[in-house]
């Protein structure tokens, strides 16, 4: 399986992403490079796609599949794409505070430490649905990475479409997220419309 081994901070600088979005508290002291050339429309669209793929940890083939799925759904394709990405199990585990980063959340899921409605699920791309109960498996509640993640997430707000019970290490999916509940949809972070324009060519 293909793996992106580019250092996270280096990739954040290249894509102009705040490391905090990736779950990192580190800051880079390097000044961003100022390009004298104005980026083309295609370049802007491509960068938005690269940002979304990097943040959610998705490779091209799977990302294009999400675009195809979003296009078939009712509503705005760009919003549908972001909803699909947000409802991946690894992202939900990260959003609930059971992992410090999405990468760590992917590993936690792959190792079988997470259950959905009482059943172990080890597929990071599994899409949760309203009413699902996502929890840390009983045998894994005392794992050090999970304990450290809980401490690190104490001051991080859980999005409104999720509800978490830290004591039981479980969370409920109240509904599918709407645009206003996805904090990554901003002009500074991800503009999904540019991604759709790129794929529509």
Phi and psi in degrees as a GROMACS rama.xvg file:
@    title "Ramachandran Plot"
@    xaxis  label "Phi"
@    yaxis  label "Psi"
@TYPE xy
-69.2892  139.904  UNK-2
-132.678  133.997  UNK-3
-86.1041  110.678  UNK-4
-101.233  12.6567  UNK-5
-65.2221  131.636  UNK-6
-53.1163  136.106  UNK-7
-59.4591  -47.1847  UNK-8
-64.5621  -36.9142  UNK-9
-64.3255  -41.5005  UNK-10
-68.5494  -37.379  UNK-11
-60.6943  -43.0576  UNK-12
-63.7795  -42.8179  UNK-13
-63.6093  -35.6452  UNK-14
-98.7924  2.20942  UNK-15
59.4534  50.1957  UNK-16
-113.009  136.255  UNK-17
-68.8589  129.272  UNK-18
-55.8595  -27.5805  UNK-19
-61.5107  -28.0168  UNK-20
-64.6297  -30.2228  UNK-21
-86.1561  0.572646  UNK-22
90.0814  12.0445  UNK-23
-104.492  142.278  UNK-24
-95.31  -2.86483  UNK-25
-69.6919  152.559  UNK-26
-128.212  144.505  UNK-27
-95.2005  136.293  UNK-28
-89.1623  -7.69829  UNK-29
-73.9533  139.003  UNK-30
-78.3461  137.945  UNK-31
-63.8383  141.827  UNK-32
-72.5959  137.843  UNK-33
-102.452  114.543  UNK-34
-84.5673  136.476  UNK-35
-78.7072  -21.5828  UNK-36
-88.0085  135.114  UNK-37
-77.5411  134.316  UNK-38
-70.1175  138.915  UNK-39
-72.2205  166.891  UNK-40
-59.6278  -42.6935  UNK-41
-62.5739  -40.6488  UNK-42
-61.9826  -41.1706  UNK-43
-63.6419  -43.3227  UNK-44
-64.1485  -43.711  UNK-45
-63.9344  -40.3214  UNK-46
-64.2235  -37.8858  UNK-47
-63.1382  -41.3303  UNK-48
-64.9097  -42.5775  UNK-49
-61.8905  -38.5844  UNK-50
-62.8166  -48.0188  UNK-51
-62.8306  -43.6856  UNK-52
-61.9304  -41.959  UNK-53
-68.9696  -46.6268  UNK-54
-61.1108  -44.8939  UNK-55
-89.9174  -4.29982  UNK-56
69.2461  41.3897  UNK-57
-115.716  137.576  UNK-58
-88.8527  170.048  UNK-59
-57.8828  -48.0119  UNK-60
-60.1145  -45.7714  UNK-61
-68.565  -38.5699  UNK-62
-63.6025  -41.8117  UNK-63
-64.5951  -34.6407  UNK-64
-63.8805  -37.1468  UNK-65
-65.9893  -39.1023  UNK-66
-61.1453  -45.7895  UNK-67
-59.5787  -41.9047  UNK-68
-66.1038  -41.5436  UNK-69
-64.127  -36.3672  UNK-70
-66.8425  -30.8529  UNK-71
-80.3624  -16.7809  UNK-72
-81.919  156.859  UNK-73
-71.9707  151.617  UNK-74
103.861  -165.443  UNK-75
-81.3503  124.314  UNK-76
-58.6019  -42.0049  UNK-77
-61.5856  -43.7907  UNK-78
-65.8463  -40.2768  UNK-79
-60.4438  -40.7269  UNK-80
-61.2951  -44.5363  UNK-81
-67.1084  -35.402  UNK-82
-64.9161  -41.82  UNK-83
-61.0674  -44.0118  UNK-84
-65.5772  -40.6378  UNK-85
-66.4641  -30.6571  UNK-86
-90.8583  8.03242  UNK-87
-62.8101  143.535  UNK-88
-61.4267  -40.5549  UNK-89
-63.6508  -37.2389  UNK-90
-67.7204  -38.5445  UNK-91
-64.4662  -42.0063  UNK-92
-60.2615  -41.2559  UNK-93
-65.5922  -45.9561  UNK-94
-63.8948  -32.5585  UNK-95
-76.464  -12.4569  UNK-96
90.6518  15.4871  UNK-97
-87.6084  -1.29496  UNK-98
-150.658  149.627  UNK-99
-79.1621  -28.293  UNK-100
-136.951  164.347  UNK-101
-66.0003  -33.6342  UNK-102
-63.5503  -43.8916  UNK-103
-65.2935  -36.734  UNK-104
-64.1053  -40.009  UNK-105
-60.3788  -42.9668  UNK-106
-66.9388  -40.7124  UNK-107
-60.0751  -42.8786  UNK-108
-67.2837  -46.7639  UNK-109
-59.8311  -32.6089  UNK-110
-80.4074  1.34598  UNK-111
79.1539  24.0912  UNK-112
-87.5727  -5.09368  UNK-113
-116.642  140.84  UNK-114
-117.78  150.886  UNK-115
-123.772  117.762  UNK-116
55.395  38.2863  UNK-117
85.6833  -5.50444  UNK-118
-109.865  135.513  UNK-119
-66.1168  131.913  UNK-120
-126.561  123.375  UNK-121
-116.54  27.355  UNK-122
-113.37  106.948  UNK-123
-57.7009  -30.5565  UNK-124
-84.8074  0.842685  UNK-125
-55.0496  131.869  UNK-126
-97.8344  124.278  UNK-127
-79.0215  159.795  UNK-128
-127.121  158.907  UNK-129
-55.5326  134.771  UNK-130
96.8325  -13.98  UNK-131
-68.46  145.307  UNK-132
-111.842  113.462  UNK-133
-102.178  127.137  UNK-134
-143.823  157.116  UNK-135
-78.6034  132.08  UNK-136
-57.5197  145.924  UNK-137
-53.5843  -35.4935  UNK-138
-77.2795  -10.4769  UNK-139
-115.237  7.18447  UNK-140
-67.6465  -21.6806  UNK-141
-99.9129  10.0791  UNK-142
-64.2247  138.008  UNK-143
-59.0891  -45.8604  UNK-144
-58.6946  -36.5253  UNK-145
-71.0818  -41.3861  UNK-146
-61.9239  -42.5859  UNK-147
-65.5273  -36.5953  UNK-148
-65.8881  -39.6549  UNK-149
-62.3494  -42.4686  UNK-150
-64.618  -43.4164  UNK-151
-66.7531  -26.6675  UNK-152
-94.161  5.75605  UNK-153
-57.6522  -33.3807  UNK-154
-105.965  14.6463  UNK-155
-104.85  128.374  UNK-156
-75.9227  136.372  UNK-157
-84.0612  132.915  UNK-158
-59.5573  153.841  UNK-159
-64.13  -17.7669  UNK-160
-85.6836  -1.59667  UNK-161
-122.275  156.213  UNK-162
-135.184  132.228  UNK-163
-119.674  143.921  UNK-164
-118.653  96.7365  UNK-165
-63.5258  -35.9531  UNK-166
-60.7024  -40.1784  UNK-167
-93.054  -3.93743  UNK-168
53.3413  52.773  UNK-169
-146.066  157.878  UNK-170
-144.544  152.183  UNK-171
-111.13  144.098  UNK-172
-91.5841  104.793  UNK-173
-74.8653  -35.7307  UNK-174
-166.487  170.425  UNK-175
-72.2386  143.575  UNK-176
-67.1299  149.453  UNK-177
-106.445  168.093  UNK-178
-51.0058  -45.1648  UNK-179
-66.3377  -16.4211  UNK-180
-95.9994  0.155931  UNK-181
-104.758  101.578  UNK-182
-69.2204  -12.529  UNK-183
-81.6674  -12.9708  UNK-184
-83.701  88.4757  UNK-185
-144.018  163.024  UNK-186
-65.9384  -23.918  UNK-187
-86.9052  -23.0365  UNK-188
-107.328  -80.7015  UNK-189
-128.758  128.249  UNK-190
-108.262  95.6955  UNK-191
-61.6015  -25.6563  UNK-192
-62.0194  -36.4006  UNK-193
-66.0785  -34.5207  UNK-194
-66.1429  -43.283  UNK-195
-64.2536  -39.9286  UNK-196
-61.827  -37.4801  UNK-197
-63.4858  -47.7462  UNK-198
-73.8447  -20.6118  UNK-199
-80.2852  -8.33502  UNK-200
